[in-house]
Amino acid sequence: MKYVILLGDGMGDYPVDKLGGKTPLEYANIPNMDRIAAEGTLGLVDTIPAGFIPGSDVANLSVLGYDPEKYFTGRAPLEAASMRVRLGPDDIAFRCNLVTLDFGNNTIMDSFNADHITSEEAKEIIDRLNKELGSGTIRFYPGVSYRHLMVWNNDHVLMKTTPPHDIIGQDIQNYLPHGSGSEKIRNLMSLSREILKDHPVNKSRVSAGKKPANSIWLWGEGRAPAMNPMTEKYHIKGGMISAVDLLNGIGVYAGLDSINVEGVTGYIDTNYLGKAEKALGFLKENDFVFIHVESIDEMGHEGNIEGKIKALEDFDKMVVGTILNEIHKLGEFRVLVLGDHPTPISLKTHVSDPSPFAVYSSRDDENLHGGKSFGETAARESGIIVSPGHQLMDHFIIDWKTFIEKKRD
C-alpha cells in the first residue's frame, strides 16, 4: 500500500462576496480534488486543539499524527531540525523573519516577508547580523527567503511573542515580546534596524522599487521536542517534500527523508509539477510521501483573491492531478488531500476552524462515494469530522476500512 498526503497550506477560507458568496475553494476550478471528494470520502478535520494559536506548526503536527498538547514546544525548534541545527538542552530557538517596518508616527508592520526577499539577498543580511550581533550565546542561521533562525543559549527564558503575519498594518508596540528574557530579544530587534538601514542589499532593493528588509522579528520560540518517528510507529519508509523549513523539520523528527526538488520556492512560482514527479519516483521504493504546498497560504496572507484561486488551481492540476493519473501504476494506494488550517482572505491570517479533507482509496470498499465537490460547505454537510485531528493519521494508515464501515452504519 502506498500512502500519499497532498497538503495545500491555508486552503480553507470564508465566503467572499466578490465570488458570489463562495469560498476560493468552492469557486476555483479543481476537478481533481473534486474527484477525490466525489469518489472517495469527504469530511472535516480539526487540527488546532483548543487554546492553541492556529499555526502551521501545530496543524501539521496534528496532520502527521502527533498530539500538539504532548509534542508541541514551539515552531522554531522544528525549523532548526530542518536546517540541521542541533539544539542543546539549554538552547532556545527563535524564528527570525526579515520584515519591513514603516517608521512614521507609529512603527507599523508593513510586510512580514520583506516583499519576499530572495534567499541570496537574505543570506547576506543574516551573515552580517551574525557578525554584528552574534556571540558565544547568540547565533543566527540563514534559511529560505524571509525565514531564518536564531538560537540563544539560555535556560531561563519564558516569554510570549507574536507572529508578524498576524499584525500586518498594525503598530508593533503592543506586540513586542514580553516576559522573562524578552528585554534581550527586543534589544536585538532594535539593534538590527541600525545595522540594516544602510545595508547594500536594502539600498539595491529600494533602488529597484522593492521593500527593504529593515528589521528582524523574533518569534515562535521553543526548545527541542521529544518525538518518536512515525515511520517506526507505522512500520513504513517515507519522505517529505516542502519548500519551507518548518515542514522539513517536522519531517526530520517524524523519521521522513527530506526530498529535494529543484525550483521550489514556497510561493506562487514554485515547481508544482516537479514536486509531484519527484514524489512518484520516491514511491517506487518507499511507502509514504507528504507533499506540502505553501503558495496558497501566502496568497491568503496577502489578501489576494485571484492569487489564491490560481494557487489552488495550480496545486490541483499539477500536484493532485499528476498524482491521481499515475499512482495506480504503483499498486494499491490511499491519497489524502487536505488543508492544515484556513487562511481567510478577509483576515489575512490563520484561524482555528476545521479544514476540509478527502481520502480516495484504490480499494473500492474503502470509499463512501459521497458525490460532493471539495469545499467547506460540502465537507460540513458530509457530517464527518475528525476531532482531535491527530487521530486522522491512525485512521488513514491503520484502520481506514473500519473508519468507513462505521460511517456507513
N, C-alpha and C positions, 0 to 999 in steps of 0.2 A: 504493500500500500504506500502510495506517495501522498504526502500532506503538503498543501500549499496555502500560505496565508498571503493575501493581497490587501494591503492596508493603505487607504488614502487618508493621510493625516488631515483632521479637521473637516471631513466631508459633510457632516451633519450641519444643518442650518435651520433658520426660521423662515416662514413665508415672507416673500418680498413683493411689495405692491407692484414694482416695475415688471415683475414676472407673472403678473396676473394672480397673485396670491399663492404661487407655487414656491417651493424652495429651489435652490440651484440644482439639487439632485433630481427633483421632480421635473424640472424644466429642461435639463440637459439631455442630449441625445446619447444615451448609454445602453445600447442594445445588449451588450454582453453581460453587464451587471443585471439588467432586467431579465435576461435568460436564466441566470443563476437563481434569481428570486422566484421566477415562474416555474422552473423545472426542479428546483431544489427546495430549500426551506428558508423562510424569511422570518426575522424577528428583531428584537432589540436586545442590546447588551449594555449593562450598567457598569462601566469601567471605573467610575470615580466613587470610592466609598464616602459616606457622609463625613463631613468635616475636613476633607482633603481639598487642596487647591486643584482645579481641573487642568493639570499639566500633562504633556505628552509622556513625561516620566512615569507618573502614577498610572496613566491609562495603559501604556504599553507593557508595564509590568503585569497588569491585570490580563491583558490580551495573551501574554505568554504563560499565564497560569500561576503567577506569583501574587499572593495576597499583599497589597501595599501596606496594610496595617502591621504586617510582620516584617516585610523586607525593605520598605522604602526608608532611606536615610537622607535623601537629597538628590537633586539632579546631577550636580557636578561630579560626584564620585563615579557615577555611571559613565559620564563622558571621559573621565580620566582613564577608565579601563580601556576605552576605545583608542585613546592616544598612547596607550602602553605606559602611562604614568603610574607607578606603583605608590600607593598611599601607605604610610606608616601608621601605627596606632594613634599617634598624636597629630597627624595631619588632617586638616580640613580643606576640602576643595571648594572652589567657587567658580561658577560660570562667569566668564569675563566677556561681556558684549562690548564691541566697539559701536558707539552710538553717536548721534548728532543731537546736541543740545542747542536750543535757541536762547541766547543770552539777551534778555530785554529787561523790562521792569521785574519780571519773574524769570526763572530758569525753566524752560519748557522742554519736555521730551519730544523732540521733533521727529526723530527716526530711531527705532530700536535696532536697526541693522546698518546704520551709516550708509543708506542708499545702496545697500547690497554691495559693499566694498568687496573687491576681489581678494582671493586668498593670498596672492602675491603681494598686493599692497599691504594687506593686514599683517603679514609676516614681518615686513619692515618695521611696522609700528610696534608690534608686540616685542620684537627683539630689542628695540630702543627702550621700551618700558622696562623690560627685564634688566637692561644695563643700568638704567637710571633709578629704578625703584626696587629691583631685586636685592636680596640679602641672604644671609645664612638661614633665615626663616621664611622668606617670601620668594616665590619663583613664578614667573609667567611662562606659559607654553602656547605656541601658536597652533591654531586649529584650522577650520574651514570658514572662509568668508568672514562674517562678523562674530563667529562663535569661537571663543578661546577659553583658556583655563588659567586659574591662579591657585596655587597651593600655599597654605600658611601652616607652618608647624607651630601649633598652639593647642594645648589640651584644655584651655579654659575659655571656650567660646560658646555662647548661646545667644543668638540674635535672630531677628526677623528681617528678611529682605523682600523686595518686591520685583517680580519680572518686569522688565522695561516695556514689553509689548502690551502690558496691562494699563499703561499710563500714557499712551500716545496722546499728545496735545495737552497734557496736564502739567502743572507746576510740580517739579520733583521734590519740593521741600517737605511735603507730608509723606513722602515715600522713601526717604533715605533710610539706610539700615539703622536699626536701633536695638539696644540690648547689650549684653556683655561682649566686649570686643569690637563693637560697632564703630567706636571712635577711630580706630586704626583703619578700618575699611573706608569710612567716609573720607579720611585724610588721603588715602591712596587715590580715591576717585578724584578728589580735588587737585592733587599734585599732577595727575595725568593730564589735566586740562592745560596746565602751563607747558608741559612737555610737547603736547600735540598741536598747540595753536599755530606754531610756525614750522611744523614738520614738513619736509619736502613732499611727502605723499599728499598731504592735505592741500598744500599750495597747488599742486598739479591737479587735484580733483576740483578745486574751486575754479581754476582756470578753464577746466573742461565743462563747467556748469553742473558739477556734481556736488553733493553734500559732503562736508568733511567729517572724518571720524575724530571729533574734537574732545571726546571723553571716553573713559571706560565706565561700565556699570557692572558692579559685582553683585551676584545673587545666586540662588539655587544651591546654597552651601550644604555640605554634609560630609560624613566620614564613610569609609569603605563598608559596604553592606556584607552580610554573610548569607550567601545564596548557594543552594545546591543546583548543579546543572540540570536543566530539564531533559537534556539528552540522556542522562543517567536514569532519571525517573521513568521516561517513556521508552528507553532502550532503542533510541534512534540516533542517526547521524544527520546533522542539518547545518544550514547556513543562513546568514543574514545579509541582505542587500539593502543598503541605505546610504544616502549622501551625508547623513548627519551623525556626529559622534555619539549622541545620546542613544540612538538605536543600536549602533555598533557596540557601544559599551554594555548595554543590556544583553546583547548577544554574547559578548565575552563571558559575562557571569553565567549565562544560560548554557554555555558549552557549545555555542554555534560558531562555525567558521565565518570569518569576515570575508565576503566575496567582493572583490574589487571589480568595478565596471567603469571603463573609460567614459568620460564625458558626463558623469553625474554631478549635479550642481546644487540640488536642494531647491531649485527654482523652476520657473516655467520653461526654461531652455534645457532641462535635464534630458538625459538619454533614456527615455522611457523604454524604447524597443530593446536597447542593449540590456536593460535590467531583466526583461522577460526572457530574452535569448540566453543570457548567462544562467538564469535560474533553471531553464530546461536542460542545459548542458550539465549543470551541477547535479540535477536529479537523476541522471543516468546511473550514477554510482552512489547516491545518497537517498535519504528517506524524506527529508523535510526542508522546505525553504520558506523564508519570510521576506517578501518584497515590500519595502516601505517607500512611499512617495510623499515628499514634503510639500510640493508645489501648491497643492490645493489649500493647505493651511496658510501658506504665505499669502495667497490671494485673499483669504478671509481676513487676515490681519491688516491687509491694505484696504479692505472695504471695496475690493474690485470685483463687481458682479460679473462682468464679461470675462475677466481673467479667471475667476473661479469656475465658471461654466466651461471655458476652454480647457482648463487643467483637468476637470472631471472627464471631459470627452477624450482628451489625450490619454489619460490613465485607462479609461475603458477600452479604447481602440488598440493602443499599443502594448499595454500590460495585460489587462484582463483578457482581451480578445486573443492575443498571441498565446497565452497560457491555455485557454479553452480549446483553441484549434489544434494544439499539439500534445496536450497532456495525455490523451488516450493512448498514444504510441508507447508510453512508459508503463502500461498496465493499469491496475486498479488505483483509484485516486479519490481524494476528497479535497475540494477547494473551498476556502473560506474567504469571503470578501467583506470588508467592514471598514468603518472609521474608528479612530480611537476616542475621539471626543468631538462635539460640534465646535466650529469656529464661525459663529454667525456674522454675516456681512454687516449687519446693523450695529454690532457691538465691537467688532474688530478684535475680539479676544475669545478665549476658551470659556465654555460653560459646562456644567456637570450633567446635562441631560443625557439619557441613554442614546446610543447610536445604532443605526440600522446595521444588521449583519445578515448574510445569507450563506448557506452551505449547499454545495452541489456535490453529490457522490456518484461515482461510476456504478455503484450498486443501487439498482432502482428502488429496492425496498427501504433504502435509507433517505429517500426524498419524499416530501409531503406534496409536491406539485401544487403549490398554493395558487399559481396563476396570477400572481401580483407583480407589479413593477418594483424596482429597487428604489425606495424612498421612505421618508419619515412617516407619512400618513399610512402607507400600506404596511409598514413594519408595525406601527401601533395597532392597526386593525387585525393583524395576524393573531394577536393575543398571546404571543410568545415573548417572554422577557427573561433573560438570564441575569440573575442578580443574587449574590455578588458576581461581577463579571469574570473574576479569575477562574470560575468554575467552567467557563466555556471551553477552555483548552482540554480539560479532562474529558468532557463530552466529545469533543471533536476527534481526539486521538484514541480514547479508550472505549467509550460506550455510545457512539453516535446512533447506532441502530436502536439501542434501548431508549435513548432520548426521544427518538422519532416515534417509537411504538407507544410511549407514554403520552405523547401529544396527540396521537390518533384516538386514544381511548376516551 
